[in-house]
Amino acid sequence: MSTPLVVAVDGTSGSGKSSTSRGVADRLGLRYLDTGAQFRAMTWWMLSNDVDVHDADAVAAAADKPVIMSGTDPNGPTITLDGTDVSREIRTDEVNGSVSPVSAVPAVRARLLELQRGIIREALTGPGIVVEGRDIGSVVWPEADLKLYVSADPSARATRRAAEVGSSDDASIAATKASLEARDVIDSGRTTAPLVQADGAVHLDTTHITLEQAIDQVVQLAVELTSQA
């Protein structure tokens, strides 16, 4: 890519947007930012410091305290909290159940928005970046060169997410599906930066395609875009 490129990837949990984003960044030689990991790190800090995640005022009062740093190598993205690698801790059930209320607090979103925009600006001094989350194309970087909204059928999303944690029985899949749908309702209905398909975003439904096919489609869109520039 001769000019810096920003690819904004929004969408639902379990739709494959993280794997797709990393694959696209790797193929195009771009950096990669998982904004969801930042919200999870913030949530883990709140839990570890006995902040009631359902008390919006308490969460807001502490939002400036954690030091969160994101590594942007698509082949080995990292997330540290106060200098400690928390990549495993932020994927626990405890964090899964608490990240939505923390993410809905405006002070948290404002703090991380500033951090995210700083990372994007730095990436623009190089080839660019693929940024994934829930409000990238609508709030974080509306001027993104390419915007995507990734989704999939709830049953397919639940099966994939359950498989990621080694659970494939019907009960686990059903519970995962219910959890994902509840998360969608919260994220789509919050007042600050709700999950939406951004203006101008290309909808990518991954229900019936493989990861490689999803990556191929996005890379093709990026190549076509840059060839027109």
C-alpha positions in Angstrom: 0.0 0.0 0.0 1.6 3.3 -1.1 -0.6 5.5 1.0 -1.7 4.8 4.6 -5.0 2.8 4.8 -7.4 2.6 7.7 -9.8 -0.3 7.6 -12.6 -0.1 10.2 -14.2 -3.5 11.1 -17.3 -3.4 13.3 -19.7 -6.2 14.1 -21.2 -8.7 16.5 -19.4 -11.1 18.9 -18.6 -14.5 17.4 -19.0 -13.3 13.8 -15.3 -13.9 13.0 -14.4 -10.2 12.9 -11.2 -10.6 15.0 -9.8 -13.4 12.9 -10.8 -11.7 9.7 -9.2 -8.4 10.8 -5.9 -10.0 11.8 -5.8 -12.0 8.6 -6.5 -8.9 6.5 -3.9 -6.9 8.4 -1.3 -9.6 7.8 -2.0 -9.9 4.1 -1.9 -6.2 3.5 1.1 -5.5 5.7 -0.9 -3.3 8.1 -1.0 -2.9 11.9 -3.9 -4.3 13.9 -5.9 -3.0 16.8 -8.4 -5.0 18.9 -10.4 -2.3 20.7 -12.4 -4.9 22.5 -9.3 -6.1 24.3 -8.9 -2.6 25.7 -12.4 -2.6 27.1 -11.8 -6.1 28.5 -8.6 -4.9 30.1 -10.4 -1.9 31.7 -13.0 -4.4 33.0 -10.4 -6.7 34.4 -8.8 -3.7 36.2 -12.2 -2.8 37.7 -12.8 -6.3 38.9 -9.3 -6.7 40.3 -9.6 -3.4 42.2 -13.0 -4.2 43.7 -14.9 -1.5 41.7 -18.6 -2.4 41.3 -18.9 -2.7 37.6 -22.6 -2.0 37.8 -22.0 1.3 39.6 -21.5 3.7 36.6 -20.3 6.5 38.9 -17.7 4.3 40.5 -16.5 3.0 37.2 -16.3 6.5 35.8 -14.3 7.7 38.8 -11.7 5.0 38.2 -11.6 5.1 34.4 -8.4 7.2 34.2 -6.4 5.0 36.5 -5.4 1.9 34.5 -2.4 2.1 32.1 -3.5 0.1 29.0 -1.2 -0.6 26.1 -2.0 -2.4 22.9 0.6 -4.2 20.7 -0.4 -3.9 17.0 1.4 -6.8 15.4 -1.4 -8.8 13.7 0.6 -12.0 14.2 1.0 -11.4 17.9 -1.2 -8.7 19.3 -0.6 -7.9 22.9 -2.5 -6.2 25.7 -0.9 -5.1 28.9 -2.4 -3.5 32.0 -0.1 -1.5 34.3 2.8 -3.2 32.6 1.5 -6.8 33.0 0.3 -9.0 30.1 -3.4 -9.7 30.7 -4.2 -11.5 27.4 -5.5 -14.6 29.3 -7.2 -12.9 32.1 -9.4 -10.7 29.9 -11.0 -13.8 28.3 -12.4 -15.2 31.5 -16.1 -15.8 32.1 -16.0 -13.1 34.8 -14.8 -10.5 32.3 -17.3 -11.8 29.7 -20.1 -11.1 32.1 -18.9 -7.6 33.1 -17.5 -6.0 30.0 -20.9 -4.7 28.7 -21.8 -2.5 31.7 -18.2 -1.2 31.9 -18.2 -0.4 28.2 -21.4 1.5 28.4 -19.9 4.1 30.8 -19.2 7.3 28.8 -16.1 8.1 30.8 -14.6 4.7 29.9 -15.4 5.2 26.2 -14.0 8.7 26.2 -10.7 7.5 27.8 -10.3 4.6 25.4 -11.5 6.7 22.4 -8.5 9.0 23.0 -6.2 6.0 23.2 -7.5 4.4 20.1 -7.3 7.5 18.0 -3.7 8.0 19.1 -2.8 4.5 18.0 -4.5 5.0 14.6 -2.6 8.3 14.1 0.7 6.7 14.8 -0.1 3.9 12.4 -0.7 6.4 9.7 3.0 7.3 9.8 3.4 3.8 8.3 1.3 1.7 6.0 -1.9 1.9 8.1 -4.0 -0.2 10.3 -7.0 -2.5 10.6 -9.1 -1.6 13.6 -11.9 -3.8 14.9 -14.6 -3.1 17.5 -18.2 -2.0 17.6 -18.1 1.7 16.9 -14.9 2.2 14.8 -16.6 3.3 11.6 -19.3 5.3 13.3 -17.4 7.0 16.2 -13.7 6.2 16.5 -12.6 6.8 12.9 -15.6 7.8 10.7 -13.1 8.8 7.9 -11.8 5.3 7.6 -10.9 4.4 4.0 -12.8 1.1 4.1 -15.6 0.3 6.6 -17.0 -3.2 7.2 -19.9 -4.5 9.3 -19.4 -8.2 10.0 -22.2 -10.4 11.2 -23.4 -14.0 11.2 -26.4 -16.1 12.1 -26.6 -16.4 16.0 -26.5 -20.2 15.9 -23.3 -20.1 13.8 -21.8 -17.5 16.1 -22.6 -19.6 19.2 -21.1 -22.8 17.7 -17.9 -21.0 16.8 -17.5 -19.3 20.1 -18.3 -22.5 22.1 -15.7 -24.3 20.0 -13.1 -21.7 20.9 -13.3 -22.7 24.5 -13.6 -26.4 23.8 -17.3 -26.8 24.3 -19.4 -28.4 21.6 -22.4 -29.9 23.4 -25.9 -28.6 22.8 -26.2 -27.1 26.3 -23.0 -25.1 26.0 -23.9 -23.9 22.5 -27.4 -22.8 23.7 -25.9 -21.0 26.7 -23.3 -19.3 24.5 -26.0 -18.2 22.0 -28.1 -16.7 24.8 -25.0 -14.8 26.1 -24.1 -13.4 22.7 -27.7 -12.3 22.0 -27.9 -10.6 25.4 -24.6 -8.8 24.6 -25.9 -7.7 21.3 -29.0 -6.1 22.9 -26.9 -4.2 25.4 -24.3 -3.0 22.9 -26.9 -2.0 20.3 -29.1 -0.2 22.9 -26.6 1.8 24.9 -26.8 5.5 24.7 -23.1 6.2 24.0 -21.6 4.7 20.8 -24.0 1.9 20.2 -23.2 -1.0 17.9 -24.5 0.0 14.5 -23.6 -0.5 10.8 -21.7 2.7 10.0 -22.7 4.9 7.0 -20.9 3.6 3.9 -20.0 0.3 5.6 -19.9 -3.0 3.5 -21.9 -5.7 5.2 -20.0 -9.0 5.4 -22.1 -12.0 6.4 -19.8 -14.8 7.5 -22.5 -17.5 8.2 -21.8 -19.6 5.2 -18.2 -18.7 4.3 -14.8 -19.8 5.6 -12.4 -17.5 7.4 -10.1 -17.5 4.3 -13.0 -16.5 2.1 -13.9 -13.6 4.4 -10.3 -12.4 4.4 -10.1 -12.8 0.6 -13.3 -10.6 0.2 -12.0 -7.8 2.4 -8.5 -7.8 0.9 -10.1 -7.6 -2.6 -12.2 -4.6 -1.4 -9.0 -2.9 -0.1 -7.1 -3.6 -3.3 -9.9 -2.2 -5.4 -10.1 0.9 -3.2 -6.4 1.6 -3.4 -6.3 1.0 -7.1 -8.9 3.7 -7.6 -7.0 6.3 -5.5 
